Amino acid sequence: MNAAVDTVVFDLGNVLIDWDPRHLYRQVFDDEARVEQFLRDVCSPDWIRQSDAGKPMAQCVAELADQHPHEAEFIELFESRWPQMMRQCIGGSLQILEKLKSQGTPLFVLSNWSADTWPRAVEQFDFLDLFDGLVVSGLEGVAKPEPEIYRRLERFGVNLERAAFIDDRPENIEAANALGMTGILFTEADVLATRLSELGLLAE
C-alpha cells in the first residue's frame, strides 16, 4: 500500500456511469444469445476501442457495415441510438466522489470515451464539474491500456505514484500499476469505499 497516495483518478463507464451496449441491443434483438453474438463478433470491444482512440464513429460504423452488410442496419444503431446504451450514474460511486470532493481530494477522470459522444455525456452528467481535470481517450487520440494516456494526467500536475486509479477492467488496472499508480479494480461501491478508507483517502 502506498501511504503517500493523495489523488484519485476515476474511470467513467461502469464505475460512475452505467454504460453498456446491451441496454440498446436487448431492445433490438429478442434473443440474449443474439445480443451476445452481435457484441462479440460484430460491434466487438476491439471495434469500440477504435472510436475510443479517436477514430470518428461515423467512419467506424461505415467500415464495419461494409464488412458485415447483413448486419448494417444494426451496426448503424450503435451511433444513431447510442444514448440508449447510457443510463443513470451509479449512485454509490457518486456519493464517494462527492465525499472525496468535500474533503478537498484532487479528482481526475481517465476514461475511454469517443470524441463524438463525449459532448452528450457532458450535457447529461453534471457531476463531471466536480473534477479538476479530464483525460478522455477520444479527444487524446490514444486509449487505455496504452501507457501514454495515463501519462497525459501529468499535464494537470498529477504525480502518478501518488494517485489511486479506479477502473472496472483488469487490463487497465495492470497498466496503471505498471506506471506506479495504485490501481483499484471496481466491483461495487461499498468495496471501493473500504479500499479508499484503507488508503487514507476516505474519512469514516
Wavefront OBJ file of the C-alpha trace (Angstrom):
o trace
v 0.000 0.000 0.000
v 1.282 3.418 -0.945
v 0.698 5.678 2.076
v 1.554 8.750 0.013
v -1.494 8.443 -2.241
v -3.383 11.752 -2.177
v -5.134 11.934 -5.574
v -7.978 9.873 -7.057
v -8.499 9.183 -10.763
v -11.814 7.712 -11.914
v -12.816 5.805 -14.994
v -16.393 6.671 -16.016
v -18.111 3.761 -17.780
v -19.328 1.184 -15.247
v -17.601 2.998 -12.406
v -19.610 6.225 -12.280
v -21.941 5.776 -15.273
v -23.986 2.699 -16.169
v -22.954 2.262 -19.824
v -23.498 -0.979 -21.715
v -24.357 -1.653 -25.392
v -26.614 -4.431 -24.117
v -29.047 -1.790 -22.860
v -29.694 -0.900 -26.513
v -29.380 -4.246 -28.256
v -31.699 -6.019 -25.825
v -34.369 -3.711 -27.260
v -33.351 -4.686 -30.807
v -32.910 -8.462 -30.519
v -35.341 -10.790 -28.751
v -32.715 -13.424 -28.006
v -29.986 -12.819 -25.407
v -27.658 -15.164 -27.269
v -28.069 -12.993 -30.371
v -27.190 -9.894 -28.361
v -24.011 -11.523 -27.078
v -23.066 -12.841 -30.522
v -23.504 -9.408 -32.098
v -21.424 -7.663 -29.445
v -18.753 -10.343 -29.633
v -18.440 -10.784 -33.399
v -19.659 -7.503 -34.912
v -19.670 -4.455 -32.596
v -16.883 -6.032 -30.576
v -14.770 -4.463 -27.817
v -11.859 -4.133 -30.261
v -14.099 -2.275 -32.712
v -15.456 0.031 -29.999
v -11.903 0.831 -28.986
v -11.257 2.361 -32.436
v -13.633 5.244 -31.722
v -12.430 5.392 -28.131
v -8.938 6.024 -29.522
v -10.096 8.932 -31.672
v -11.347 7.472 -34.939
v -14.613 9.175 -35.991
v -17.553 6.988 -35.058
v -19.250 7.542 -38.422
v -16.165 6.146 -40.135
v -16.025 3.180 -37.764
v -19.688 2.417 -38.423
v -19.359 2.736 -42.203
v -16.314 0.478 -42.373
v -17.893 -2.171 -40.165
v -21.134 -2.071 -42.157
v -19.106 -2.712 -45.319
v -17.517 -5.749 -43.645
v -20.871 -7.060 -42.371
v -23.500 -5.851 -44.857
v -26.134 -8.226 -43.482
v -25.727 -6.528 -40.079
v -25.541 -2.955 -41.395
v -28.883 -1.754 -40.033
v -27.953 -2.954 -36.553
v -24.422 -1.555 -36.711
v -25.798 1.874 -37.602
v -27.880 1.847 -34.421
v -24.661 1.964 -32.427
v -24.283 5.579 -33.487
v -27.885 6.707 -34.018
v -29.217 5.252 -30.748
v -26.028 5.491 -28.712
v -27.699 7.405 -25.833
v -29.818 4.324 -25.115
v -26.654 2.499 -24.039
v -26.108 5.021 -21.268
v -28.304 5.007 -18.200
v -28.072 6.726 -14.844
v -24.970 7.347 -12.813
v -24.008 4.685 -10.277
v -25.321 6.172 -7.052
v -22.909 4.677 -4.542
v -19.911 5.722 -6.607
v -21.284 9.234 -6.987
v -21.631 9.523 -3.210
v -17.977 8.536 -2.832
v -16.961 11.103 -5.443
v -18.909 13.836 -3.665
v -17.371 12.933 -0.307
v -13.857 12.991 -1.745
v -14.597 16.400 -3.240
v -15.855 17.721 0.098
v -12.588 16.562 1.674
v -10.576 18.541 -0.868
v -9.107 15.483 -2.608
v -7.724 16.223 -6.098
v -10.004 14.381 -8.538
v -9.477 13.481 -12.181
v -11.080 11.444 -14.965
v -9.233 8.984 -17.191
v -11.794 7.366 -19.459
v -12.076 5.577 -22.778
v -14.844 7.549 -24.484
v -15.323 8.549 -28.116
v -14.943 12.204 -29.063
v -18.239 12.104 -30.969
v -20.324 11.037 -27.978
v -18.426 12.890 -25.266
v -20.500 16.113 -25.548
v -23.634 14.090 -24.741
v -22.041 12.829 -21.539
v -21.028 16.345 -20.518
v -24.581 17.537 -21.118
v -26.184 14.709 -19.163
v -23.896 14.341 -16.138
v -23.401 17.446 -14.019
v -21.052 15.617 -11.660
v -18.285 15.947 -14.260
v -17.900 19.511 -12.973
v -16.518 18.071 -9.722
v -13.282 17.012 -11.395
v -10.094 19.057 -11.516
v -9.172 17.673 -14.933
v -10.351 15.146 -17.501
v -8.417 12.887 -19.867
v -10.823 11.468 -22.464
v -9.384 8.963 -24.911
v -11.297 10.087 -27.988
v -10.025 13.632 -27.532
v -6.488 12.435 -26.813
v -6.179 10.018 -29.739
v -4.979 7.194 -27.506
v -6.891 4.786 -25.272
v -6.317 2.649 -22.201
v -4.444 0.471 -21.558
v -1.749 2.291 -23.574
v 0.722 3.818 -21.084
v 0.734 7.159 -22.890
v -2.824 8.048 -21.922
v -2.057 7.600 -18.224
v 0.885 9.954 -18.599
v -1.451 12.610 -20.031
v -2.602 13.131 -16.433
v 0.783 14.702 -15.722
v -0.227 17.858 -17.584
v -2.540 18.579 -14.651
v 0.348 18.156 -12.233
v -0.670 14.637 -11.218
v 2.137 12.527 -9.773
v 1.202 9.028 -10.932
v 2.933 7.428 -7.953
v 0.659 9.376 -5.605
v -2.562 8.643 -7.476
v -5.170 5.926 -6.995
v -6.856 4.819 -10.214
v -10.319 3.232 -10.220
v -11.390 1.186 -13.255
v -13.617 -1.820 -13.950
v -11.238 -3.575 -16.369
v -8.278 -5.616 -15.078
v -6.036 -4.779 -18.040
v -6.424 -1.064 -17.340
v -5.571 -1.580 -13.674
v -2.488 -3.600 -14.625
v -1.290 -0.797 -16.895
v -1.816 1.756 -14.127
v 0.078 -0.354 -11.604
v 2.976 -0.719 -14.032
v 3.301 3.074 -14.081
v 3.380 3.310 -10.299
v -0.267 4.173 -9.720
v -2.331 2.403 -7.064
v -4.906 0.538 -9.095
v -8.312 -0.312 -7.632
v -10.469 -2.735 -9.618
v -14.065 -1.554 -9.293
v -16.697 -4.155 -8.483
v -19.165 -2.270 -6.286
v -19.282 0.995 -4.379
v -19.052 -0.478 -0.874
v -15.856 -2.336 -1.735
v -14.423 0.827 -3.287
v -15.229 2.848 -0.160
v -13.439 0.300 2.007
v -10.345 0.345 -0.192
v -10.202 4.145 -0.278
v -10.530 4.204 3.507
v -7.635 1.749 3.791
v -5.551 4.132 1.702
v -6.453 7.010 3.998
v -8.343 8.777 1.231
v -11.889 8.471 2.539
v -12.781 9.567 6.050
v -15.067 7.296 8.030
l 1 2 3 4 5 6 7 8 9 10 11 12 13 14 15 16 17 18 19 20 21 22 23 24 25 26 27 28 29 30 31 32 33 34 35 36 37 38 39 40 41 42 43 44 45 46 47 48 49 50 51 52 53 54 55 56 57 58 59 60 61 62 63 64 65 66 67 68 69 70 71 72 73 74 75 76 77 78 79 80 81 82 83 84 85 86 87 88 89 90 91 92 93 94 95 96 97 98 99 100 101 102 103 104 105 106 107 108 109 110 111 112 113 114 115 116 117 118 119 120 121 122 123 124 125 126 127 128 129 130 131 132 133 134 135 136 137 138 139 140 141 142 143 144 145 146 147 148 149 150 151 152 153 154 155 156 157 158 159 160 161 162 163 164 165 166 167 168 169 170 171 172 173 174 175 176 177 178 179 180 181 182 183 184 185 186 187 188 189 190 191 192 193 194 195 196 197 198 199 200 201 202 203 204
